Amino acid sequence: MIEFRLDRTSGVTTYLQLVQQVKDALRLGVLEAGDQLPTARAVVAALAINPNTVHKAYRELERDGLVESRQGQGTFVTRSLASPALDAHPDLRRSLVDWLTAARAAGLDREAVNALFTSATREVFREVA
């Protein structure tokens, strides 16, 4: 089961953080079809957030066709976003961990690393800022 965490300094709304964490867990195979998401009550208790925030996140995931709500049972994953390509590249993950470790040792904080990573990603994929 997924455990949500919040970065209250990220500038990203809470419900979008929840949505992104579920999508990341689906991509990495942490969550699979049939798995149950934590109840809204459990998420509210763990993160001290408004229940409507959790419901909004779960509704968006449902609109995306990733989960389904079952009356009286909970919210369940309907499909995975896992890609065999992610599992096929442990060396890339290790390189990224090494890079992140070096960036942290160089004094970059999480926000600086995110900014640098976003900039490099845009450059590689030729996205306009």
Secondary structure by P-SEA (a helix, b strand, c coil): cbbbbbcccccccaaaaaaaaaaaaaaacccccccccccaaaaaaaccccaaaaaaaaaaaaaacccccccccccccccccccccccccaaaaaaaaaaaaaaaaacccaaaaaaaaaaaaaaaacccc
